[in-house]
């Protein structure tokens, strides 16, 4: 059984990627733009230095002008009508597609039609690994924009590991196309050095998002290596998130206890989210039991992380059993207390909403609402309590005649009548409590 944990955790990993802070924010799909995936898609892969950008006159406005017209910020995009800007790369190595290289140079459509001076400094001043392919008009373009132009600075100061991985994959594809991914498995594992390099992170992404391509060749020892690396990775880092994702896919023996340790020691929301998903994927019922068992001996901060994770996994009486569901709700109930620091309270309110635990937590939620004038909770926490309470409902009837009966409808309606400022929150909560977002203490809407 899987809940929305997977959607919550894995969607976070699909974020916005750019080569660095100077680059235009461009939506990339990381699992489709790792070094192996780019090498597979590319018709021409070279190592070289950007030499210049030239303007090519056209007899028509051109698709590049249409796609990237100048908008007054030439460092972002700078398309000009009847002009196609082409970047000229001085090639030092050709890994694939030698026929595209002429006179030691490769011509590609300039990224977003920017001029030479507006390229990031690491691309202008040093060799890069370029992945290119022909577009519909026959001109070469760089795949996935900045993702398809890898510099030494992207790779912890050395371009060699990225070039080596691309070369190994291209050679493996030529030797045995069906075994091309399994052939680079060992190389991927050796690249995960936890130094923030592009090649290392791509290796993590490959073994996580594209795990099925490697499943047959990943050994028990490899799985343990992934688990060890996940524990050694920096808290909250992209590498940690991807490695935990890989652990959830490959399921090494004894992973649950180690994952619980990571969950309790890393307060980053991304880490909690992906770790909860990974524990659920490895073995859902024991994972829930372990979270509940760890609660009593945990610090307040750790209890908050456990409740956050339980809210993501959402233990259910129909699946784990009524006793487990009650125990999980009791963990949440223990944190539904007003204090000067709302961090813990808001996480508990979000978990209560996620678990549809309004019925089990009615007394705690009403206590927060009824004492709002004296307990010091914020408007956002009050909203969270109302939303969580509105999840106290049951479906009556069958098929098209089924309706939701809200247990606390009268209480909530009276609350809205007594305090008109709460009417909108109450009305919305009664209609769709699960989709109402609550601001956590760090400003994230969840």
C-alpha positions in Angstrom: 0.0 0.0 0.0 1.2 3.5 -0.9 -0.1 6.8 0.2 0.5 10.3 -1.0 3.9 10.2 0.6 5.4 9.2 -2.7 3.8 12.2 -4.4 4.9 14.6 -1.7 8.5 13.2 -1.5 9.2 12.5 -5.1 7.6 15.7 -6.5 10.1 17.7 -4.4 12.9 16.1 -6.3 11.7 17.3 -9.7 12.5 21.0 -8.8 14.0 23.7 -10.9 17.6 23.2 -11.9 20.1 25.7 -13.4 23.8 25.6 -14.0 24.4 28.3 -11.3 22.8 31.4 -9.8 23.6 33.4 -13.0 21.6 31.1 -15.3 18.0 31.6 -16.1 15.7 29.5 -14.0 14.8 26.7 -16.3 12.6 23.7 -15.5 14.6 20.5 -16.0 13.7 16.9 -15.5 16.8 15.6 -13.6 16.2 11.9 -14.3 16.1 12.6 -18.1 19.1 14.9 -18.0 21.8 13.0 -16.2 25.1 12.4 -18.0 24.1 8.9 -19.2 20.7 10.1 -20.4 22.1 13.1 -22.2 24.8 10.8 -23.8 22.1 8.5 -25.0 20.0 11.3 -26.5 22.9 13.3 -28.0 24.0 12.9 -31.6 27.3 14.7 -30.8 29.2 14.8 -27.5 32.4 16.9 -27.3 34.7 18.5 -24.9 35.8 22.0 -25.8 35.8 25.7 -25.0 33.3 28.3 -26.1 35.3 30.4 -28.6 32.8 33.0 -29.7 29.1 33.6 -30.6 28.3 34.7 -34.2 25.2 36.2 -35.7 23.8 34.4 -38.7 21.4 36.5 -40.9 18.1 34.9 -41.8 15.4 35.7 -44.4 12.7 35.4 -41.8 12.2 36.2 -38.1 13.4 32.7 -37.1 12.2 30.3 -34.4 14.9 31.4 -32.0 13.7 35.0 -32.0 10.1 33.7 -31.5 11.2 31.4 -28.6 13.7 33.8 -26.9 12.9 37.4 -27.9 15.0 40.1 -26.2 13.1 41.5 -23.2 15.6 44.0 -21.9 17.7 41.5 -19.9 20.2 40.2 -22.4 21.9 37.9 -19.8 18.6 35.9 -19.7 17.6 35.9 -23.3 18.5 38.0 -26.3 16.8 36.9 -29.5 16.8 39.3 -32.4 14.5 39.2 -35.4 16.1 37.8 -38.6 19.2 36.7 -36.6 20.2 33.3 -35.3 23.0 33.4 -32.8 25.4 30.4 -33.0 27.9 29.5 -30.4 31.2 28.2 -31.8 33.0 25.6 -29.7 36.7 24.8 -30.1 36.7 21.0 -29.8 39.5 19.2 -27.9 37.8 15.7 -27.6 35.0 14.1 -29.6 33.2 11.3 -27.7 30.4 10.9 -30.2 29.4 12.3 -33.6 32.7 13.1 -35.2 31.0 14.0 -38.4 29.5 17.1 -36.9 32.9 18.6 -36.0 34.4 20.6 -38.9 37.9 22.1 -38.7 38.1 21.5 -35.0 34.9 23.4 -34.3 31.3 22.6 -33.5 28.6 25.1 -34.2 25.4 25.0 -32.0 22.5 27.3 -31.5 23.4 29.8 -28.7 21.6 29.1 -25.4 18.5 31.3 -25.3 20.2 33.4 -28.0 22.5 35.1 -25.5 25.8 36.7 -26.6 29.2 35.5 -25.6 29.7 37.9 -22.7 26.5 36.8 -21.2 27.5 33.1 -20.8 28.4 32.1 -17.3 32.1 32.6 -16.6 32.8 28.9 -16.2 31.6 28.2 -19.7 33.5 31.2 -21.3 36.8 30.5 -19.6 37.3 26.7 -19.6 36.6 23.4 -21.3 33.1 22.0 -20.9 31.4 18.8 -21.8 28.7 19.5 -24.3 25.8 17.2 -25.3 24.2 18.3 -28.6 21.6 17.1 -31.0 19.9 18.2 -34.2 16.6 20.0 -33.9 13.9 20.1 -36.6 15.6 22.7 -38.8 18.9 20.7 -38.8 20.9 23.0 -36.5 22.6 21.5 -33.5 21.3 22.6 -30.1 22.6 21.9 -26.5 20.3 19.4 -24.8 18.5 20.6 -21.7 20.1 24.0 -22.0 22.6 24.5 -19.1 22.2 20.8 -18.1 23.8 19.9 -21.4 26.9 22.1 -20.8 28.9 20.8 -17.9 31.9 22.8 -16.6 34.7 21.9 -14.2 33.2 24.1 -11.6 29.9 22.1 -11.9 32.0 19.0 -11.1 33.9 20.0 -8.0 36.8 21.5 -10.0 37.5 18.6 -12.3 35.7 17.9 -15.6 37.4 14.5 -15.9 34.9 12.4 -13.9 32.0 13.7 -16.0 33.8 13.1 -19.3 34.8 9.6 -18.2 31.2 8.7 -17.3 30.0 9.9 -20.6 32.7 8.0 -22.5 32.0 4.8 -20.6 28.3 5.0 -21.3 28.9 5.7 -25.0 31.4 2.8 -25.3 29.1 0.5 -23.3 26.2 1.4 -25.7 28.3 0.5 -28.7 29.5 -2.8 -27.2 26.2 -4.1 -25.9 23.2 -1.7 -26.2 20.9 -3.9 -24.0 23.5 -4.0 -21.2 24.6 -0.3 -21.4 23.2 0.7 -18.0 24.3 -2.3 -16.0 27.8 -1.9 -17.6 28.2 1.5 -15.9 26.7 0.6 -12.5 30.1 0.2 -10.8 31.2 3.5 -12.3 28.2 5.3 -10.9 28.8 3.9 -7.4 32.4 5.0 -7.5 31.4 8.5 -8.5 29.3 9.1 -5.4 32.0 10.9 -3.4 29.6 13.3 -1.6 31.5 16.4 -2.8 28.6 18.0 -4.6 29.8 17.2 -8.1 27.5 17.0 -11.0 28.7 13.5 -11.9 28.2 12.3 -8.3 24.7 13.7 -8.0 23.8 12.4 -11.5 25.0 8.9 -10.3 22.6 9.2 -7.3 19.8 10.3 -9.6 20.4 7.4 -12.0 20.3 4.8 -9.2 17.2 6.3 -7.7 14.9 7.6 -10.5 16.0 5.2 -13.2 16.5 2.3 -10.7 14.8 -0.3 -12.9 17.6 -0.1 -15.4 20.0 -1.2 -12.7 17.9 -3.4 -10.5 19.2 -6.7 -12.0 22.9 -5.8 -11.6 22.7 -4.2 -8.1 24.1 -6.6 -5.6 23.4 -6.8 -1.8 26.8 -5.2 -1.3 25.8 -2.4 -3.7 22.6 -1.8 -1.7 24.6 -1.6 1.5 26.9 0.9 -0.1 24.0 3.1 -1.0 22.7 2.9 2.5 26.1 3.8 4.0 26.5 6.7 1.6 23.0 8.0 2.6 24.0 8.0 6.2 27.3 9.7 5.5 25.8 12.4 3.2 25.3 16.0 4.5 22.0 16.7 6.2 19.5 18.3 3.9 21.7 17.9 0.8 20.5 16.9 -2.6 22.8 13.9 -2.5 21.2 12.7 0.7 17.7 13.1 -0.7 18.6 11.1 -3.9 20.5 8.4 -2.0 17.6 7.9 0.4 15.4 7.7 -2.7 17.7 5.0 -4.1 17.6 3.1 -0.8 13.8 3.1 -1.0 14.0 1.6 -4.4 16.6 -1.0 -3.9 15.7 -1.9 -0.3 18.9 -3.1 1.4 18.6 -5.5 4.4 18.2 -3.7 7.7 17.5 -0.4 6.0 14.6 0.6 8.3 16.7 1.2 11.5 19.3 3.2 9.6 16.6 5.3 7.9 14.9 6.0 11.2 18.3 7.2 12.5 18.5 9.6 9.5 15.0 10.8 10.0 15.6 11.6 13.7 18.9 13.5 13.0 18.0 15.6 10.0 15.4 18.3 10.4 15.2 19.3 6.7 11.7 18.8 5.3 13.0 17.2 2.1 14.8 14.6 4.2 11.8 13.8 6.4 9.6 13.5 3.4 11.8 11.2 1.3 12.8 9.2 4.3 9.2 8.6 5.3 8.5 7.5 1.7 11.6 5.2 1.7 10.7 3.5 5.0 7.2 3.0 3.7 8.5 1.5 0.5 10.9 -0.9 2.3 8.2 -2.2 4.7 5.2 0.0 5.6 3.8 -1.7 8.8 7.2 -2.2 10.6 8.1 1.4 9.5 5.0 2.8 11.2 5.6 0.6 14.3 9.2 1.9 14.6 8.2 5.5 14.3 5.6 5.1 17.1 8.0 3.1 19.3 10.6 5.8 19.0 8.3 8.6 20.1 8.3 8.3 23.9 12.1 8.4 24.2 12.6 11.2 21.6 13.5 14.8 22.2 10.8 17.4 21.4 12.5 18.1 18.1 12.6 14.5 17.2 9.0 14.0 18.2 8.1 16.8 15.7 10.0 14.9 13.0 8.3 11.6 13.8 4.9 13.3 13.7 5.7 14.9 10.4 6.7 11.5 9.0 3.6 9.9 10.4 1.5 12.6 8.8 3.1 11.8 5.5 2.7 8.0 5.8 -0.8 8.3 7.2 -1.4 5.1 9.2 -4.8 3.7 8.6 -7.1 1.5 10.8 -8.1 -0.4 7.7 -4.5 -1.3 6.9 -2.2 -1.2 9.9 -5.1 -1.8 12.4 -7.1 0.3 14.8 -4.5 0.0 17.6 -1.7 1.3 15.3 -3.9 4.1 14.1 -4.8 5.1 17.6 -1.1 5.0 18.7 -0.1 7.2 15.8 -2.9 9.7 16.6 -1.7 9.7 20.2 1.7 10.8 19.1 0.1 13.8 17.2 -2.1 14.6 20.2 1.0 14.9 22.4 2.2 17.9 20.3 -1.1 19.7 19.9 -0.2 22.2 22.7 0.1 26.0 22.5 3.6 27.4 23.3 5.8 30.3 22.5 7.4 28.4 19.7 4.8 27.2 17.3 7.1 25.0 15.2 6.0 21.8 16.8 2.3 22.7 17.0 2.1 23.6 13.3 3.8 20.3 12.3 1.3 18.5 14.5 -1.7 20.3 12.9 -0.4 19.5 9.4 -0.1 15.9 10.4 -3.6 15.9 11.9 -5.0 17.2 8.6 -3.0 14.8 6.5 -4.2 11.8 8.6 -7.8 13.0 8.6 -7.6 12.7 12.4 -10.2 15.3 13.4 -12.3 12.7 15.1 -9.5 11.1 17.1 -8.1 14.5 18.0 -11.3 16.4 18.6 -10.7 17.4 22.3 -7.2 18.7 21.6 -8.2 20.7 18.5 -11.3 22.2 20.3 -9.1 23.1 23.2 -6.8 25.1 20.9 -9.7 26.8 19.2 -11.8 27.6 22.3 -8.8 29.1 24.1 -7.5 31.1 21.2 -7.9 34.4 23.0 -5.6 33.4 25.8 -3.3 30.6 24.5 -1.3 32.8 22.2 -1.6 30.7 19.0 -1.3 32.5 15.7 -4.0 32.9 13.1 -2.2 30.3 11.0 -2.2 27.8 13.8 -5.9 28.6 14.5 -6.6 28.0 10.8 -4.8 24.7 11.0 -6.8 23.5 14.0 -10.1 24.4 12.2 -9.0 22.5 9.0 -7.9 19.5 11.0 -11.1 19.4 13.0 -13.1 19.5 9.7 -11.6 16.2 8.6 -13.8 14.6 11.3 -16.3 13.0 8.9 -17.6 9.7 7.5 -19.1 8.7 4.2 -22.7 7.6 4.4 -24.5 5.8 1.6 -23.2 4.2 -1.6 -22.3 5.3 -5.1 -23.7 8.6 -6.3 -25.9 8.9 -3.2 -22.9 8.8 -0.8 -22.4 11.9 1.2 -19.9 13.1 3.8 -21.3 13.5 7.3 -19.1 16.0 9.2 -19.2 15.2 12.9 -18.3 18.7 14.1 -20.4 20.7 11.5 -22.5 22.3 14.2 -19.5 23.3 16.2 -17.7 24.8 13.2 -20.9 26.6 12.0 -21.3 28.2 15.4 -17.7 29.2 15.5 -18.1 31.0 12.2 -21.3 32.7 13.4 -19.7 33.8 16.7 -16.5 35.0 15.0 -17.1 36.3 11.4 -13.4 36.6 10.7 -13.2 32.8 10.8 -16.2 32.2 8.4 -14.1 31.9 5.2 -11.7 29.4 6.8 -14.6 27.4 8.2 -16.5 27.4 5.0 -13.5 26.2 3.0 -12.5 23.6 5.6 -16.0 22.1 5.5 -15.8 21.7 1.8 -12.2 20.5 1.2 -10.1 20.3 4.3 -7.4 18.0 2.9 -6.4 20.5 0.1 -6.3 23.5 2.3 -2.7 24.5 2.7 -1.2 25.5 6.1 1.9 27.6 6.5 4.5 25.8 8.5 6.9 27.8 10.7 9.4 28.1 7.9 6.9 29.7 5.5 6.2 26.6 3.4 2.6 26.0 2.4 1.8 22.4 3.1 
